[in-house]
Amino acid sequence: MSKGERLRLYMQKNAPKPPATFIIGDIPRILHATWGLMSVSMTGGFVSNSRLQATEPDYIFRGHHELLPILQRHGLFRDA
């Protein structure tokens, strides 16, 4: 089963509610399937920066230190 299919089944079963749910990844086909979730994409993986940008994620980060502030702006991990 593909990652996209596993994600689709998880979403159907658990019905997580945006904006408390986000997806982080570097695979464009997964980012396309976010169902209104905040999408955060990371560079430096298998997929080129231009392909990541073409998926139009809500955020693109280059280093791990950039991720927490992005999530905190959306009310997540405020005490971290």
N, C-alpha and C positions, 0 to 999 in steps of 0.2 A: 504494500500500500504506500502511495507517495505521501510526502509531507503535507502537500496541499489537501489530499483526501483525509488524512488524519486530522488536520486542523478543521476542515469542514465538519467532520463527524463530531469533534469535540464541541464546536460552536453550536451545533444542533442539539446536542445532549445537555450542555451546561448553560447555554444562553447567557454568557457573561455580559455585563452592562457597561457600555462606554459611559463616561470617560474613565472609569475605574479600571479599565482593562486596556492593555497596550500590547503591541507585538514588536519584537526587536529581531531584525534579521538582515541578511545580505543576499537573499535570493528573491529576485523580482517577482516570480510567480507567487510566492508566499505573500509578499507585500500587497499584491493586487487583491488578495482574498481577505482583506482585513475587516470587512463588514462594518465599517464605520469606527473601528478601533483606531486609536492613535498609533501610527506606524513610525517606527524609529529604525533607521537603516545605518549600518556601520560599514565604513570603508576598510580596505585592506584585506578583504576576503577574496573569494573566488571570482566575484562579479566586478567588472570595471566600474569606476565612478560614474561614467556617462550612462551606463545601463541602470545603475541605482537611481540616478537623477531622473531618468525617463519614467520610472515607476511612480514618481511624485510622492515620496513618503513625506510625512509631516515634518520630520527632522532627519538630517544626516549628520552623524558624528564621526570624528576621525580617531579619537582616543578615548579610552575608558573614563578618563577624568571629566569628559564632556557629558556623559550620560546622566549622572545623578542630578545636576542642575536642570536638565531638560525635564526630567520626571517631577522634580520638586515644583517647577513652575505650574504643573498641572495638579498639585496637591498630593502627590504621591511621595512617600518616604521623607516627609518633612523633618522627622527627628533623626535622620541618618547623618 
